[in-house]
Amino acid sequence: AMALAFEVVYHANYEPLYQRAGKILQEEWYHRQYGEGWLKRLASEPKTRTSMQAAVNRFWQPTADWLASVQEDFSAEGISTESAQSLRQDWINETEALLSECNLTKP
């Protein structure tokens, strides 16, 4: 979700954040690879799959709400014209694909 938010800033060429957003996106790629690796490992084990699904269930809505609020702020400040719903849907599509790969589901 954070990477999607910074991609909006990066592609909007919002000067105060443009260069910083590029650097953050580069670093975020490594964090994402690390996090996805652990998610796949933990979700593959019957002992930890239930805990992983519980974590997805717990953090799904707060993350979706945060992403929508960030996009609304970007729109209000003229940083982006993309709708909050569009950005949220991009996140859902990416996340659902990963969850499916891990035999987990969105709440």
Disulfide bonds with the S-S distance in Angstrom:
none
